[in-house]
Amino acid sequence: MPQGNRFEQVDEAPDDAMTLILSRDGDRLAGKFLCPASVTGGRLPKDFRGAEMPLKEAFRAAVKFANDFKVPMVVIDPDGLWQPEWGLLERQGDSAE
């Protein structure tokens, strides 16, 4: 995986990007992703919700989905579960646009 991947952290899933959601339930760490049909340019007939899966699998599946459908991806991570080897996770407004 190339170094320097950047991802934006948000608090709520937007309508204009796919969202990877990382969560903790006790000792269980998991991720899932949501993609609004509107962001896929008509390639999805309805909103897509990925199944909950282990963190690394969820990250890989979300990145592949975002690349395949050529949609932007953001991350909801209220418990700080993001792994540094995945890239840089920045909060909205942290970087100049």
Phi and psi in radians as a Rosetta constraint file:
Dihedral C 1 N 2 CA 2 C 2 CIRCULARHARMONIC -1.155 0.35
Dihedral N 2 CA 2 C 2 N 3 CIRCULARHARMONIC 2.564 0.35
Dihedral C 2 N 3 CA 3 C 3 CIRCULARHARMONIC -1.321 0.35
Dihedral N 3 CA 3 C 3 N 4 CIRCULARHARMONIC 2.741 0.35
Dihedral C 3 N 4 CA 4 C 4 CIRCULARHARMONIC 1.605 0.35
Dihedral N 4 CA 4 C 4 N 5 CIRCULARHARMONIC 0.142 0.35
Dihedral C 4 N 5 CA 5 C 5 CIRCULARHARMONIC -1.127 0.35
Dihedral N 5 CA 5 C 5 N 6 CIRCULARHARMONIC 2.366 0.35
Dihedral C 5 N 6 CA 6 C 6 CIRCULARHARMONIC -2.119 0.35
Dihedral N 6 CA 6 C 6 N 7 CIRCULARHARMONIC 2.416 0.35
Dihedral C 6 N 7 CA 7 C 7 CIRCULARHARMONIC -2.303 0.35
Dihedral N 7 CA 7 C 7 N 8 CIRCULARHARMONIC 2.590 0.35
Dihedral C 7 N 8 CA 8 C 8 CIRCULARHARMONIC -1.730 0.35
Dihedral N 8 CA 8 C 8 N 9 CIRCULARHARMONIC 2.305 0.35
Dihedral C 8 N 9 CA 9 C 9 CIRCULARHARMONIC -1.651 0.35
Dihedral N 9 CA 9 C 9 N 10 CIRCULARHARMONIC 2.329 0.35
Dihedral C 9 N 10 CA 10 C 10 CIRCULARHARMONIC -2.276 0.35
Dihedral N 10 CA 10 C 10 N 11 CIRCULARHARMONIC 2.939 0.35
Dihedral C 10 N 11 CA 11 C 11 CIRCULARHARMONIC -1.710 0.35
Dihedral N 11 CA 11 C 11 N 12 CIRCULARHARMONIC -0.427 0.35
Dihedral C 11 N 12 CA 12 C 12 CIRCULARHARMONIC -2.380 0.35
Dihedral N 12 CA 12 C 12 N 13 CIRCULARHARMONIC 2.600 0.35
Dihedral C 12 N 13 CA 13 C 13 CIRCULARHARMONIC -1.190 0.35
Dihedral N 13 CA 13 C 13 N 14 CIRCULARHARMONIC 2.150 0.35
Dihedral C 13 N 14 CA 14 C 14 CIRCULARHARMONIC -1.436 0.35
Dihedral N 14 CA 14 C 14 N 15 CIRCULARHARMONIC 2.910 0.35
Dihedral C 14 N 15 CA 15 C 15 CIRCULARHARMONIC -1.469 0.35
Dihedral N 15 CA 15 C 15 N 16 CIRCULARHARMONIC -0.205 0.35
Dihedral C 15 N 16 CA 16 C 16 CIRCULARHARMONIC -1.961 0.35
Dihedral N 16 CA 16 C 16 N 17 CIRCULARHARMONIC 0.359 0.35
Dihedral C 16 N 17 CA 17 C 17 CIRCULARHARMONIC -2.783 0.35
Dihedral N 17 CA 17 C 17 N 18 CIRCULARHARMONIC 2.747 0.35
Dihedral C 17 N 18 CA 18 C 18 CIRCULARHARMONIC -1.359 0.35
Dihedral N 18 CA 18 C 18 N 19 CIRCULARHARMONIC 2.540 0.35
Dihedral C 18 N 19 CA 19 C 19 CIRCULARHARMONIC -2.149 0.35
Dihedral N 19 CA 19 C 19 N 20 CIRCULARHARMONIC 2.184 0.35
Dihedral C 19 N 20 CA 20 C 20 CIRCULARHARMONIC -1.617 0.35
Dihedral N 20 CA 20 C 20 N 21 CIRCULARHARMONIC 2.196 0.35
Dihedral C 20 N 21 CA 21 C 21 CIRCULARHARMONIC -1.988 0.35
Dihedral N 21 CA 21 C 21 N 22 CIRCULARHARMONIC 2.063 0.35
Dihedral C 21 N 22 CA 22 C 22 CIRCULARHARMONIC -1.793 0.35
Dihedral N 22 CA 22 C 22 N 23 CIRCULARHARMONIC 2.359 0.35
Dihedral C 22 N 23 CA 23 C 23 CIRCULARHARMONIC -2.547 0.35
Dihedral N 23 CA 23 C 23 N 24 CIRCULARHARMONIC 2.784 0.35
Dihedral C 23 N 24 CA 24 C 24 CIRCULARHARMONIC -2.155 0.35
Dihedral N 24 CA 24 C 24 N 25 CIRCULARHARMONIC 2.330 0.35
Dihedral C 24 N 25 CA 25 C 25 CIRCULARHARMONIC -2.281 0.35
Dihedral N 25 CA 25 C 25 N 26 CIRCULARHARMONIC 1.638 0.35
Dihedral C 25 N 26 CA 26 C 26 CIRCULARHARMONIC 1.156 0.35
Dihedral N 26 CA 26 C 26 N 27 CIRCULARHARMONIC -2.137 0.35
Dihedral C 26 N 27 CA 27 C 27 CIRCULARHARMONIC -1.555 0.35
Dihedral N 27 CA 27 C 27 N 28 CIRCULARHARMONIC -0.085 0.35
Dihedral C 27 N 28 CA 28 C 28 CIRCULARHARMONIC -1.543 0.35
Dihedral N 28 CA 28 C 28 N 29 CIRCULARHARMONIC 2.122 0.35
Dihedral C 28 N 29 CA 29 C 29 CIRCULARHARMONIC -1.891 0.35
Dihedral N 29 CA 29 C 29 N 30 CIRCULARHARMONIC 2.327 0.35
Dihedral C 29 N 30 CA 30 C 30 CIRCULARHARMONIC -2.620 0.35
Dihedral N 30 CA 30 C 30 N 31 CIRCULARHARMONIC 2.908 0.35
Dihedral C 30 N 31 CA 31 C 31 CIRCULARHARMONIC -2.495 0.35
Dihedral N 31 CA 31 C 31 N 32 CIRCULARHARMONIC 2.737 0.35
Dihedral C 31 N 32 CA 32 C 32 CIRCULARHARMONIC -2.669 0.35
Dihedral N 32 CA 32 C 32 N 33 CIRCULARHARMONIC 2.895 0.35
Dihedral C 32 N 33 CA 33 C 33 CIRCULARHARMONIC -2.382 0.35
Dihedral N 33 CA 33 C 33 N 34 CIRCULARHARMONIC 2.673 0.35
Dihedral C 33 N 34 CA 34 C 34 CIRCULARHARMONIC -2.180 0.35
Dihedral N 34 CA 34 C 34 N 35 CIRCULARHARMONIC 2.415 0.35
Dihedral C 34 N 35 CA 35 C 35 CIRCULARHARMONIC -2.347 0.35
Dihedral N 35 CA 35 C 35 N 36 CIRCULARHARMONIC 2.034 0.35
Dihedral C 35 N 36 CA 36 C 36 CIRCULARHARMONIC -1.198 0.35
Dihedral N 36 CA 36 C 36 N 37 CIRCULARHARMONIC 2.385 0.35
Dihedral C 36 N 37 CA 37 C 37 CIRCULARHARMONIC -1.005 0.35
Dihedral N 37 CA 37 C 37 N 38 CIRCULARHARMONIC -0.578 0.35
Dihedral C 37 N 38 CA 38 C 38 CIRCULARHARMONIC -1.072 0.35
Dihedral N 38 CA 38 C 38 N 39 CIRCULARHARMONIC -0.440 0.35
Dihedral C 38 N 39 CA 39 C 39 CIRCULARHARMONIC -1.486 0.35
Dihedral N 39 CA 39 C 39 N 40 CIRCULARHARMONIC -0.175 0.35
Dihedral C 39 N 40 CA 40 C 40 CIRCULARHARMONIC -1.640 0.35
Dihedral N 40 CA 40 C 40 N 41 CIRCULARHARMONIC 0.087 0.35
Dihedral C 40 N 41 CA 41 C 41 CIRCULARHARMONIC 1.123 0.35
Dihedral N 41 CA 41 C 41 N 42 CIRCULARHARMONIC 0.598 0.35
Dihedral C 41 N 42 CA 42 C 42 CIRCULARHARMONIC 1.538 0.35
Dihedral N 42 CA 42 C 42 N 43 CIRCULARHARMONIC 0.007 0.35
Dihedral C 42 N 43 CA 43 C 43 CIRCULARHARMONIC -1.359 0.35
Dihedral N 43 CA 43 C 43 N 44 CIRCULARHARMONIC -0.344 0.35
Dihedral C 43 N 44 CA 44 C 44 CIRCULARHARMONIC -2.008 0.35
Dihedral N 44 CA 44 C 44 N 45 CIRCULARHARMONIC 2.275 0.35
Dihedral C 44 N 45 CA 45 C 45 CIRCULARHARMONIC -1.301 0.35
Dihedral N 45 CA 45 C 45 N 46 CIRCULARHARMONIC -0.388 0.35
Dihedral C 45 N 46 CA 46 C 46 CIRCULARHARMONIC -2.611 0.35
Dihedral N 46 CA 46 C 46 N 47 CIRCULARHARMONIC 2.891 0.35
Dihedral C 46 N 47 CA 47 C 47 CIRCULARHARMONIC -0.966 0.35
Dihedral N 47 CA 47 C 47 N 48 CIRCULARHARMONIC 2.505 0.35
Dihedral C 47 N 48 CA 48 C 48 CIRCULARHARMONIC -1.931 0.35
Dihedral N 48 CA 48 C 48 N 49 CIRCULARHARMONIC 2.339 0.35
Dihedral C 48 N 49 CA 49 C 49 CIRCULARHARMONIC -2.113 0.35
Dihedral N 49 CA 49 C 49 N 50 CIRCULARHARMONIC 2.018 0.35
Dihedral C 49 N 50 CA 50 C 50 CIRCULARHARMONIC -1.310 0.35
Dihedral N 50 CA 50 C 50 N 51 CIRCULARHARMONIC 2.669 0.35
Dihedral C 50 N 51 CA 51 C 51 CIRCULARHARMONIC -1.187 0.35
Dihedral N 51 CA 51 C 51 N 52 CIRCULARHARMONIC 2.646 0.35
Dihedral C 51 N 52 CA 52 C 52 CIRCULARHARMONIC -1.217 0.35
Dihedral N 52 CA 52 C 52 N 53 CIRCULARHARMONIC 2.401 0.35
Dihedral C 52 N 53 CA 53 C 53 CIRCULARHARMONIC -2.647 0.35
Dihedral N 53 CA 53 C 53 N 54 CIRCULARHARMONIC 2.958 0.35
Dihedral C 53 N 54 CA 54 C 54 CIRCULARHARMONIC -0.959 0.35
Dihedral N 54 CA 54 C 54 N 55 CIRCULARHARMONIC 2.665 0.35
Dihedral C 54 N 55 CA 55 C 55 CIRCULARHARMONIC -0.861 0.35
Dihedral N 55 CA 55 C 55 N 56 CIRCULARHARMONIC -0.977 0.35
Dihedral C 55 N 56 CA 56 C 56 CIRCULARHARMONIC -1.087 0.35
Dihedral N 56 CA 56 C 56 N 57 CIRCULARHARMONIC -0.707 0.35
Dihedral C 56 N 57 CA 57 C 57 CIRCULARHARMONIC -1.119 0.35
Dihedral N 57 CA 57 C 57 N 58 CIRCULARHARMONIC -0.715 0.35
Dihedral C 57 N 58 CA 58 C 58 CIRCULARHARMONIC -1.114 0.35
Dihedral N 58 CA 58 C 58 N 59 CIRCULARHARMONIC -0.753 0.35
Dihedral C 58 N 59 CA 59 C 59 CIRCULARHARMONIC -1.058 0.35
Dihedral N 59 CA 59 C 59 N 60 CIRCULARHARMONIC -0.865 0.35
Dihedral C 59 N 60 CA 60 C 60 CIRCULARHARMONIC -1.074 0.35
Dihedral N 60 CA 60 C 60 N 61 CIRCULARHARMONIC -0.758 0.35
Dihedral C 60 N 61 CA 61 C 61 CIRCULARHARMONIC -1.124 0.35
Dihedral N 61 CA 61 C 61 N 62 CIRCULARHARMONIC -0.710 0.35
Dihedral C 61 N 62 CA 62 C 62 CIRCULARHARMONIC -1.141 0.35
Dihedral N 62 CA 62 C 62 N 63 CIRCULARHARMONIC -0.777 0.35
Dihedral C 62 N 63 CA 63 C 63 CIRCULARHARMONIC -1.100 0.35
Dihedral N 63 CA 63 C 63 N 64 CIRCULARHARMONIC -0.766 0.35
Dihedral C 63 N 64 CA 64 C 64 CIRCULARHARMONIC -1.081 0.35
Dihedral N 64 CA 64 C 64 N 65 CIRCULARHARMONIC -0.781 0.35
Dihedral C 64 N 65 CA 65 C 65 CIRCULARHARMONIC -1.065 0.35
Dihedral N 65 CA 65 C 65 N 66 CIRCULARHARMONIC -0.821 0.35
Dihedral C 65 N 66 CA 66 C 66 CIRCULARHARMONIC -1.065 0.35
Dihedral N 66 CA 66 C 66 N 67 CIRCULARHARMONIC -0.737 0.35
Dihedral C 66 N 67 CA 67 C 67 CIRCULARHARMONIC -1.182 0.35
Dihedral N 67 CA 67 C 67 N 68 CIRCULARHARMONIC -0.777 0.35
Dihedral C 67 N 68 CA 68 C 68 CIRCULARHARMONIC -1.069 0.35
Dihedral N 68 CA 68 C 68 N 69 CIRCULARHARMONIC -0.712 0.35
Dihedral C 68 N 69 CA 69 C 69 CIRCULARHARMONIC -1.662 0.35
Dihedral N 69 CA 69 C 69 N 70 CIRCULARHARMONIC -0.016 0.35
Dihedral C 69 N 70 CA 70 C 70 CIRCULARHARMONIC 0.920 0.35
Dihedral N 70 CA 70 C 70 N 71 CIRCULARHARMONIC 0.914 0.35
Dihedral C 70 N 71 CA 71 C 71 CIRCULARHARMONIC -2.099 0.35
Dihedral N 71 CA 71 C 71 N 72 CIRCULARHARMONIC 2.622 0.35
Dihedral C 71 N 72 CA 72 C 72 CIRCULARHARMONIC -1.207 0.35
Dihedral N 72 CA 72 C 72 N 73 CIRCULARHARMONIC 2.682 0.35
Dihedral C 72 N 73 CA 73 C 73 CIRCULARHARMONIC -2.224 0.35
Dihedral N 73 CA 73 C 73 N 74 CIRCULARHARMONIC 2.343 0.35
Dihedral C 73 N 74 CA 74 C 74 CIRCULARHARMONIC -2.150 0.35
Dihedral N 74 CA 74 C 74 N 75 CIRCULARHARMONIC 2.962 0.35
Dihedral C 74 N 75 CA 75 C 75 CIRCULARHARMONIC -2.281 0.35
Dihedral N 75 CA 75 C 75 N 76 CIRCULARHARMONIC 2.336 0.35
Dihedral C 75 N 76 CA 76 C 76 CIRCULARHARMONIC -1.865 0.35
Dihedral N 76 CA 76 C 76 N 77 CIRCULARHARMONIC 2.109 0.35
Dihedral C 76 N 77 CA 77 C 77 CIRCULARHARMONIC -2.487 0.35
Dihedral N 77 CA 77 C 77 N 78 CIRCULARHARMONIC 1.220 0.35
Dihedral C 77 N 78 CA 78 C 78 CIRCULARHARMONIC -1.168 0.35
Dihedral N 78 CA 78 C 78 N 79 CIRCULARHARMONIC -0.360 0.35
Dihedral C 78 N 79 CA 79 C 79 CIRCULARHARMONIC -1.800 0.35
Dihedral N 79 CA 79 C 79 N 80 CIRCULARHARMONIC 0.121 0.35
Dihedral C 79 N 80 CA 80 C 80 CIRCULARHARMONIC 1.143 0.35
Dihedral N 80 CA 80 C 80 N 81 CIRCULARHARMONIC 0.754 0.35
Dihedral C 80 N 81 CA 81 C 81 CIRCULARHARMONIC -1.624 0.35
Dihedral N 81 CA 81 C 81 N 82 CIRCULARHARMONIC -0.101 0.35
Dihedral C 81 N 82 CA 82 C 82 CIRCULARHARMONIC -0.965 0.35
Dihedral N 82 CA 82 C 82 N 83 CIRCULARHARMONIC 2.389 0.35
Dihedral C 82 N 83 CA 83 C 83 CIRCULARHARMONIC -1.721 0.35
Dihedral N 83 CA 83 C 83 N 84 CIRCULARHARMONIC 2.215 0.35
Dihedral C 83 N 84 CA 84 C 84 CIRCULARHARMONIC -0.979 0.35
Dihedral N 84 CA 84 C 84 N 85 CIRCULARHARMONIC -0.546 0.35
Dihedral C 84 N 85 CA 85 C 85 CIRCULARHARMONIC -1.192 0.35
Dihedral N 85 CA 85 C 85 N 86 CIRCULARHARMONIC -0.218 0.35
Dihedral C 85 N 86 CA 86 C 86 CIRCULARHARMONIC -1.371 0.35
Dihedral N 86 CA 86 C 86 N 87 CIRCULARHARMONIC -0.332 0.35
Dihedral C 86 N 87 CA 87 C 87 CIRCULARHARMONIC 2.299 0.35
Dihedral N 87 CA 87 C 87 N 88 CIRCULARHARMONIC -2.968 0.35
Dihedral C 87 N 88 CA 88 C 88 CIRCULARHARMONIC -1.629 0.35
Dihedral N 88 CA 88 C 88 N 89 CIRCULARHARMONIC 2.188 0.35
Dihedral C 88 N 89 CA 89 C 89 CIRCULARHARMONIC -1.794 0.35
Dihedral N 89 CA 89 C 89 N 90 CIRCULARHARMONIC 2.024 0.35
Dihedral C 89 N 90 CA 90 C 90 CIRCULARHARMONIC -1.996 0.35
Dihedral N 90 CA 90 C 90 N 91 CIRCULARHARMONIC 2.466 0.35
Dihedral C 90 N 91 CA 91 C 91 CIRCULARHARMONIC -1.322 0.35
Dihedral N 91 CA 91 C 91 N 92 CIRCULARHARMONIC 2.597 0.35
Dihedral C 91 N 92 CA 92 C 92 CIRCULARHARMONIC -0.855 0.35
Dihedral N 92 CA 92 C 92 N 93 CIRCULARHARMONIC 2.344 0.35
Dihedral C 92 N 93 CA 93 C 93 CIRCULARHARMONIC 1.465 0.35
Dihedral N 93 CA 93 C 93 N 94 CIRCULARHARMONIC -0.083 0.35
Dihedral C 93 N 94 CA 94 C 94 CIRCULARHARMONIC -1.277 0.35
Dihedral N 94 CA 94 C 94 N 95 CIRCULARHARMONIC -0.468 0.35
Dihedral C 94 N 95 CA 95 C 95 CIRCULARHARMONIC -2.088 0.35
Dihedral N 95 CA 95 C 95 N 96 CIRCULARHARMONIC 2.642 0.35
Dihedral C 95 N 96 CA 96 C 96 CIRCULARHARMONIC -1.275 0.35
Dihedral N 96 CA 96 C 96 N 97 CIRCULARHARMONIC 2.470 0.35
